Amino acid sequence: MKKNLTIIALAFMFVACNKPAGELVGMGAKSSFNEAQPYGMVFIKRGSFMMGANDQSAVGAINDKSINVSVDAFWMDETEITNDKYKQFVYWVRDSIALRSLVMAGRDEYRMKFKNQTDDASPETARLDWRAKSPWSSKDEEVQQILDKLYYEGNNALSGKKQMDPNKLQYKYEWINYDQAALPYNKFNVNTGAYPAGARARVDSSYVDENGIIRDTTITRNLSTRKNLISTRIVNVYPDTIMWLRDFQFSYNDPKMRMYFSHPGFANYPVVGVTWEQCQAFCQWRTQLFNNSNAVGGQDYRLPTEAEWEYAARGGRRMALYPWGGNYVRDKKGCFLANFKPMRGSYTDDTGATTMKVASFLPNDFGLYDMAGNVAEWTSSAYNASSSTLVSDMNPSFQYDAKNSDPDVLKRKVIKGGSWKDIAYYLQCGVKTYEYQNESRPYIGFRCVRSYNGE
């Protein structure tokens, strides 16, 4: 009897643990998925807040009206991208150009091999072998001659050392123009499985001419497949160092111009002199870097929307004027709480003059540093003074994917947070201003976000 009971119990467990045949049971995905925390990022849980300026404009302009909105969860860099982190991008671009140059010169040891066979692709498109011995330490004379083309002709007149040619550090990236796919006359017909007759997509394209100069153009394609929605852009990734002199002409900023990005003393300072387009390229590269190293890819790294940035800056406080939650820029001891311009001509009263090391001040309640002051930050949102009347109340963002041929007024992107040169008004969470996407400034940096895979 006991034996029969045991058999019945085992049979019952077997049936209970197996899904019924012929029924809708899904593909066997796990019911719970916990995404690993990206390195250097902080998790921002979903929530709602009052988006918009808390105070009247400093110049009497008409502000957006405040609206109550909700934002999905996302990951955000705890600090601005530093010189050291951006330098990883620059050096990756340098190394990729070096490896590609070697492969195109017939050095097959630098191209990826698959199952003991060489890649059949042309040298221009062959996959590079990043595991190969670094060419920079090679004593092969032919290799060194190829690498020398990445440097200025001759040595630096002051140091006597080879110096990278920043104009050759070009990175090509692509993106899909979903704005073109969403146009009414481009609506995909699910019944016919095709785009309508006359569908067309306006996209960007870049190429390098015979003189090594990047040329941007806007083209219109007939839309028949998703490939027709792809734009390409080539950007020089090296930050603009002359902007210290260009933006502050009657000021001695020569040391920063020469050393700010390259010197290790500024490694943990926020990178500046990067355009919005360079930031987009950095995000695309960072996504590629992650997905090539992980079996399960994540959401794309990207710039935050205006709403995401403001929500994160408030630190969970619905009506916070500043990221620290209070209504003043000093603590109870009289110490300033951010790096900005506290008084007329007195930049150093907050312990900083221009930029400072990231995380020099306490974080907000979400654990994010420098959400006010130090450097202002790019967002992905297009600038419109009345955008609050246009956007949705769920994940709001006024988006416009400006094309190369568009007028400058359509290339304005929202920047947030204020900088070392700004007065306290611009440090407020709800205040926004703008800069053109192809311009760089010594007071604008950025940080990345990544959407969360789950509730």
N, C-alpha and C positions, 0 to 999 in steps of 0.2 A: 504493500500500500504506500509506504514511504517512497519507494522507488517511482511509483506512478505519479505521486504528487510532485516529486522533483522534476520529472519529465514534463509535466503540465506547466510548472512554473517557468522552466527554461523555454518552453515553446511560447508561453505568453510574453516573456521578455524579448524573445526573438522577433515576434510579430510587432510588439510595441516600439522596438528600436529601428524598424525598417519602414520606409515609406511605401504606401500602397502602389501597386503597379497600375499603370494606365490612368493615373490621376495627375492633376496639376500640382506639382511639388516644387517648382522653381529649379534653379541651376545649382543648388547646393551651396550658395553663398552663406558665409557665417552671419548669424543673426546680430552679432555685435562686432563693431570694428573700431578700434582705438588707434587714431592716427598718432604717430610718434611726433613729439615736439620738435619742430625745426630748430637747428642750432642757432642760438642768439636771438630767438624770437619769443614773444610773449603772447599767450592766448587771450583774446578779447571775446568774452562771451556775448551772445546776442542780446539785444535789448532795444529800448526806445529812449528818445530824448528830445528836447526842444532844440531844433537846429536853427541857427541864425544868431545875429549879434544881440548881446544882452544890453548894450548901451548905445547911445546915439553916436553917429559918425563924428570923428575928430574934425572933419572938414565940412560938415553940414550936408553931406551927400545923402541921397535916399537909399536906405538899406533894404535888403530883402526883409520881408516879414518873417517872423519866427514861425516855424511849423513843427508839429509833432511827427516824428518819423521813427521807423524801426529799421534796424540794421542786423544782418546775419552775422554769425560768429566768424572770426578770422584770426589769423596769426599776423603779428606785426613786429618788425625789428625793434628791439628795446632801445637802440640808439640810432642816430643817423649813420649812414654808411660812411666809414672812415677812409682816410687816404690809404691805409694799409689794406683794407678790404677791396677798395676799388683798384688798387695796384695789382691785386691777384687777377682781375679781369684784364688789365693792360698787359701783364706779362703772359697771360694765356693767349691773347691775340698775337703778341710778338712771337711766341713759340709756335703757334699754329701757322703763321706766315713762314717761319723758318722751316718747319717740317714740310709744308707744301712746296716751298722752293726747292728743297732737297729731292722730294719725290719727282717733281717736274724735271729735275736735272738727271733723273735716272737712278737715284740712290734708293733702291727698292727696300733697303733695310728699315726705312722710315715709313713704309706703308703697311697697313694691316694685312695679315695673312689669315686665311680661313681654311681650316682642316688641311694644313700642309700645302695649300695652294695660294698663289698670289691673287689679289683682287683684280678682276678683269676690267674694272672701270678705268677710264682715262685718268692720267695724272692729275687733271684739274678737279676730278670728282672722287678720286680714290679715298677711302677712309685712312686716316693717319694712325700710326701706331704710337700712342703716347707712352707705351711701356719700353720703347727703344731707349738705348743709352742717350743721354742728353748730348745734343750736337755741340752745345756751347763748350763742353770740356774735351771735344774731339781734337786730336792733333793732326787730323787729315787735312792736308793743304787745300784740297778741292772744297771740302766742307767749309773751311774757314773763309775761302774766297766768296762762296755763296752767301754766308752769313754777314760778311762785311757790307753787303749791299743794303742791309737793314740799318746801317749807321750812316751818319754824315760822312762825306768824303773827308778823309784825314781825321786827325784827332781834335778834341776840344782845345781851343787856343789857350784856355786858362789852366785846365787840369792836366792836359796832355793825354787824356784817356779817350777811348771810344765813347761816343754818345749816340743814344738812340735817335733816330729820325722820327719824330712824332707824326709827321705827315704821312708816313708809310704804315702807321698802325690803324688799319682800316678793318672794320667788322661789318659783315653783311647779315642782316636779319630780315625775316619775313613775318607777315601777319595776315590774317583773313579779315577782309572788310565786311563785317557783318552788317554795317550800316547800308552797304549797297545791296546786300541780299534782302534786307528788310523793306526796301522801296516797293511801293504798291505794284509798279509795272514790272518788277522782277520776282513776283511771288511764284514760288515753285508749285507746279500743278501735280498734286499727289495722284490724280487719276490717270494722267498721261505719263507721269514719271519724267517730266521735262520742264524746263523753263519756258515761259511764253515766247512766241515769236517777237523779235525786236528787243528782247531783254539785253541790257548792257550794264557794264560795271566800270566805274571810274576809279582807277587805282594809280598808285605811285610806282615808279620804277627808277632805279639808280644804276649808273655804270661809271666806269673809270675810263677816261679818254686816253689818247696816246701820250699825253703829257703827264699822266698820273693824277689828273684833277677829277674829283668826284662831280658827276653831272646828275642832277635830279630832273625828272620830268613826270608829267601826269599823262596817262594814256586812257583811252576808252576802249574796252574790249567787248566783243559780243559774248554774252553770258550763256554758256551751254553746259559747263561743268563747274564744280566747286573750285577747280584750279584757276578759273578766270577771276576769282575774287581775291587772289593773293597779291599783296603789295610787297615790294622789296625796297630796302633802304640800305645804303652804305654810309657809315659814319666814321669819322676819325674819333677814336676813343680817348685819346690823351686830353686831359683837362686843359682849358684855356688858362695860361698863367699870366698873360699880358693884361687881363681884365683888372688886376690890382692897380695898374697904372692908368688904364683907360677910364675906369669909373671914378678914380680919385686922383686926378691929374696933378694937382698942386699939393701932393702929399708924398712923403718918402716911403714908398712901399716896395722899393727894389729888392730888399731881402726876401720878402714873401714871394715876389714874382719868380725869383730864381730857386727858392728852396722849399716852398710850402708843400708841394706835392712829393718832391723827390727825397727830401731829407728825413731820416728816421726820427728826428726830434719832433716831427709833426705827424707821426704815424697814426696816433689815436685822435687826431683832430678830424672834424667832418670834412669830407671832400667837397670842394666848391669849384666853380668854373666849369660845371657840367651842364649841358643843355638838357631840356626835357627829352629830346630825341636820343641823347647819349644815355640817359637814365632808362629809357625804353629798351635800348640795346643791352644794357647791363641786366635788366630783368629777364630778357629772353635768354641771355647767356647763363644766368644763374639757374633758370629752369632746366636748361639743357645739361648743365653740370650735375644737377640733382638727379634727373631722370636717367642719365647715363651711368649712375653709380648705385641705383636702387632698383630692385626687381619690381616693386610697386611704385609707379610714378605718383606724384602729387599734383595738386592744382598748380597752375602757373604762378610764378612770382610776378608781381606787378606793382605799379604805383597805387597808393590808396585813392579811393574816391574822396571828394570833399567831405561827404557825410561820414565815411569811415574814419577819416583823419580827425574830424571834429569830435565824433563820438569817443574815439580813443583818448583824445586830449582831455576831455572832461572827466575821465577816470571813473565813470559810473555815477557822477553827480549831474543830475538833469539840467541844472541851471548854473553850473560853475562858471564864474567869470574868467578865472585863470586855471590852468591845469592843477595847481595845488589846492584848489577849492575855495580859497579866500577871495576877498574883494580888493586886496592890497598887494603890492609887489615887494613888501618887506615882511619879515617875520616879527615876532614880538620883541626880539632883541635889536631890531632895526637893520638887520642884514638883508640884502637883496636876494631874491629867490630865483633869479635867472640872469643870463648874460645879455644885456641890452644897453641902450643909451639912457641911463637914469637921469642925467641932468645935462644942461646945455654945455657942450664941450667937455663933459666929464664922463669918459667912457670907462674909466678904471675903477669907479666907486663900487662896482659889483665884482671886483677882483679880476676882471678881464678887460682887454682893450679891443681887440678884434675877435677872432674865433678863439675858443678855448677847447681843451680836451673834452670829448664827449663824457657824459655822466659826471660832470663836475658839480652838479646840484642834485638834490634829492629827487627821486622819481615820483610820478603821480600815483594814484591808488591802483592803477592797473600795472604798475611796475615799469612804466615807460619814462625814459629820460629825455630831457631837452625838448619837450613838446611846446615850450615857449622859449624864445630867445636862441642864442648861439647862431644858428642859421635858419632862415625860412626854408620851407620844404615844398617841393613839387607835388602836385596831385595829378590824377589822371583826368580830372574834370575840366571841361572847357569853361571859360569865364563868361558869365552873363550877369549883369547887375540885378536882374529880376528873375533869376533862375528858380527861386522858391515857388513862383506861380506856375512853373512848367513841369517840375519834376514829380515823380510818384512819391507817396509817403512810405513806400517799402523799398529799401535799398536805393534811395534817391541819388541820381548823378546826372548832371547835365552834360551829355557827351556830344562832342562833334569831332570826327576824325578828319582834321584839316588836311587837304591835299597840298602838294608842293605849289600848285598853281593858284591856290586860294589867296585872297588878300590877307594882309597881316592881321587885320582885326579879327579874323576867324582862327588865328593861330594863338590866341591868348589862352593860357592855362592858369588855373587857380593855384596860388601858393598860400601857405598857411604858416602861422606860428611866430612870425616876426624874427628879427635877427639882431646881431650885435650892434648894428647901426640904427635900429629903430627905437622909437619911443614906446612907452608901455602900452599904448592903445593897441598896437599891432600884435601884442602878445596875447590878447584875449582869444579864447577858444573859438568864438563865433565870428571873428573878423577875418575877412579874406581880401586879398588883392591879386594881382596877376602879373605874369611876365610872358613874353612871346616864346614859343616852344623851341625856336632855333637860336635863342640868346642865352649867354652864360653870365653869371654874376659872382662876385666874391662873397656874397652873403646868402646864396641859395644852394642848398644841398638836397638830400632826399633820403628816404628809407623805404623799404619794400613791405608789402603785405602778401599773404597767401590765403585764399579762401579755405575754409574748413570743410573736410569731407564728413559730414554728419549733422546731427541735430545741434 
